[in-house]
Amino acid sequence: MICSFISNTYGQILKKEKIYTLDKNEYVAHEENSLGLYQDELGYIVVTADVKDFSRSYHIKGKKYGPFNRRELAKPVFNYDNWGFIDSKDETSYVIYTGKELGVHELPFYPVGLKIRGNSWAYVLINQAEGTTEVVINGKKRGPYLSLQNYHLSKNGKRWAIIYNNRPEEHYVAFDNGKTAGPYAEIIDFQFLEPNRWVLTAEPKDSPTKILEGGQKVKQIIVETSNGVVGTYERELLNNPNYDCDNLIARGSNYGLNIIKDQKIYYLANDELYGPHEGLVQQVDMGKSYNRFNFVVGKEKRFYIKGEKGFSRNVEMFAVSDSRKNVAIIKRGSGIKDSLVMNDKYFKGLFDKIAYVKFAPQSESWCLLSKSNDGYYLHFSNKKKQGPFNIDDSRGVPQVMLGKNCENWAMTYKDSKSNEIKLIVNGREKKDKFIGNIAITSEADKEYFSWFSLEDKTVFLNKLLLK
């Protein structure tokens, strides 16, 4: 049973939902390996563990599932519409999808690797007796395969691809339309592209080793899309051991990667070659629309737009708004100050060491995190400033979560002085025992900052209305 009440903490509406009260043998399993508290726009999953019988239970939308006792498991899966998880009771495994049992499997059958995209779902079913695997997609089994490398669902769940090999150095990709790509000696990476394309990198089967002008031999890779092979390139950059051919980036309709041709560095994006460049492209931003991408490359750290030399140099890092109308560029100063410039035209100020800058979702408003001698500060595009925060940055800096137009914000971090995990919402510290992560959730066309708290052995889901 879920109980709710509303308060006016922070001067805004705070809705608290009572999720579950732990008994004397239970604790919230957010520190257990591969377990935790997971949430997004859909809602929440709270995982609790019982130390007496070594079991765990899942608490989802007011219902308890369990107890289960599988030793190794993956996190529960969320998307905007559905959720699911795989767990076991002794020798029986269960695949749970939006509260329904999709599959009940007895040993030697062992399900793993649940994926959910849109209203489609899939998982891998291992036959431990025969050493084969099948992929179960929306209830239909595909296979069996002697060696399954991976499988993929497209973002909307309407397409799938299975990467497998039944013989060494003979890899294939099987698609939902009945077609098969391959064979390849090795498939390095595969990604779906919107609306209905795909891209892969692979080492071709029976491809001769390329002999360079100096007599050195290098293996080759191909880049292939649903339209055919884009090109053949070298797998190694002999003068740079840090080069890794497994660097494919895909987002929306776009893809890109550093490739080597005649031992020169190029950037391949959407079937077009850009370069050669004196160094590897390090920073890339891919838009959702076709051929909208930016990157920084070279000793001058020059900014490129759609592969063409851009309007700025000495770019330490950058961020692009969702509309792609604005680019926030950070430049390291010769002194102790960094500068923030918008579109290389509008100077926004000097700041102590800038950790990052980011735009609010669907907005041109921005926020940056900087480090001063007395701690970290948040600076906003409306010239407001918050801090200092004593952030333990030994494992990196925390990302601030922004609401619409930066009017609301939240951040969690480990305090370097007290070693406590702190939650700051709109400049005020949340004093209840905070557990898990913070998220932006949607409910009845309203947005909330949402987080879990543990108060007197009771887990609450807190929702702060974003105005």
LINTAMO-V849506 format. One record per run of one state. SS is the DSSP state (hx for helix, st for strand, lp for the rest). FROM is the first residue (numbers start at 0). TO is the last residue. If there is no record, write none. Layout:
((SS & FROM & TO) (SS & FROM & TO))
//
This chain:
((lp & 0 & 1) (st & 2 & 6) (lp & 7 & 7) (hx & 8 & 10) (lp & 11 & 12) (st & 13 & 20) (lp & 21 & 24) (st & 25 & 27) (hx & 28 & 30) (lp & 31 & 36) (st & 37 & 39) (lp & 40 & 41) (st & 42 & 49) (lp & 50 & 53) (st & 54 & 59) (lp & 60 & 61) (st & 62 & 67) (lp & 68 & 75) (st & 76 & 77) (lp & 78 & 81) (st & 82 & 88) (lp & 89 & 90) (st & 91 & 96) (lp & 97 & 98) (st & 99 & 105) (lp & 106 & 107) (st & 108 & 116) (lp & 117 & 118) (st & 119 & 126) (lp & 127 & 130) (st & 131 & 136) (lp & 137 & 138) (st & 139 & 144) (lp & 145 & 145) (st & 146 & 152) (lp & 153 & 158) (st & 159 & 166) (lp & 167 & 168) (st & 169 & 174) (lp & 175 & 178) (st & 179 & 192) (lp & 193 & 195) (st & 196 & 203) (lp & 204 & 208) (st & 209 & 210) (lp & 211 & 215) (st & 216 & 217) (lp & 218 & 218) (st & 219 & 224) (lp & 225 & 226) (st & 227 & 233) (lp & 234 & 247) (st & 248 & 250) (lp & 251 & 252) (st & 253 & 260) (lp & 261 & 262) (st & 263 & 268) (lp & 269 & 270) (st & 271 & 276) (lp & 277 & 281) (st & 282 & 285) (lp & 286 & 291) (st & 292 & 296) (lp & 297 & 300) (st & 301 & 304) (lp & 305 & 306) (st & 307 & 308) (lp & 309 & 315) (st & 316 & 319) (lp & 320 & 325) (st & 326 & 331) (lp & 332 & 336) (st & 337 & 341) (lp & 342 & 344) (st & 345 & 350) (lp & 351 & 351) (st & 352 & 358) (lp & 359 & 364) (st & 365 & 371) (lp & 372 & 373) (st & 374 & 379) (lp & 380 & 383) (st & 384 & 388) (lp & 389 & 389) (st & 390 & 390) (lp & 391 & 399) (st & 400 & 401) (lp & 402 & 402) (hx & 403 & 405) (lp & 406 & 407) (st & 408 & 414) (lp & 415 & 419) (st & 420 & 424) (lp & 425 & 426) (st & 427 & 428) (lp & 429 & 431) (st & 432 & 442) (lp & 443 & 444) (st & 445 & 454) (lp & 455 & 456) (st & 457 & 464) (lp & 465 & 466))
//
